[in-house]
Amino acid sequence: MRPDPSRTKRTGAPDYDDPSFWDTKFATGQDIGEWLNPGEVLLDALLSFLENRPTPNPEAKPEEHATPRVLHLGPGVSKLGTRLRDAFVTRGWTGNGIVNVDFSSEAVRLGQDVENRQDPLQAMHWMQTDLRSWTDVSRLLPFAPFDAILDKSTSDAIATSSPVTLSPTADKSTICPDVQSILSSHGETTLSPTELLALHLVPLTKRGCKWFVLSYSTMRFDNVPHLFAHWEVVARTPFEAPSGSTVTKAYTPPVYHWLYVLRRK
């Protein structure tokens, strides 16, 4: 796998695709952790889906439903995962059904420190994972299949990295099976980082899994044909972004964030 050499990085642009960038921010307290916004809309949509998901025993009470499995992508030092765990406990589910993955070792260290103080049944899992690396992602297979995926702008950060070109002659142990299928059919292929992420999530999920994404982009899932072989965008909902402090009384147009819901085919 090699980056697309035709893509150049803008001078001075943040290195969102570099784990050391995030390690430094988290270790020095430069980042408060709530990227875009606290994510209540995202959490509400996820919990509504989990509460209404099909169960083997439709007559069972909500508290008797098996604990769902949720993969939380790139939580950093956000409090969203903690709020999700609290919501699990309220519903009679156990927090160990939540797996947090981040490619910042500092984020994982800080998160694991918190979980080490929890009851083991309520402690969320933390794993350092580069979601662009199948070698890393494949280590999540023992936790699979996940019922849902939580993604608060992690797709946005990953989308800033370079497309990758993969060859059918590459070491198959380092390439996701679903990517291997594409290479077998099409030969050498260049994938956008969003496509690569989506394909890496396929072996971790099953049909009906939903991927909940909070994004600043109106086009996060445009022009990603290989993604649509396995995922369908079933909702794309705009909502007004939180307003920050302003130094002018002049009218400024509202800024919108987007809640995407993708369903695994």
Beta strands, then each sheet from edge to edge (+ up, - down):
strand 1: 2-3
strand 2: 70-73
strand 3: 98-102
strand 4: 125-128
strand 5: 146-152
strand 6: 164-166
strand 7: 189-191
strand 8: 205-215
strand 9: 231-240
strand 10: 256-264
sheet 1: 1+ 6- 7+
sheet 2: 4+ 3+ 2+ 5+ 8+ 10- 9+
end
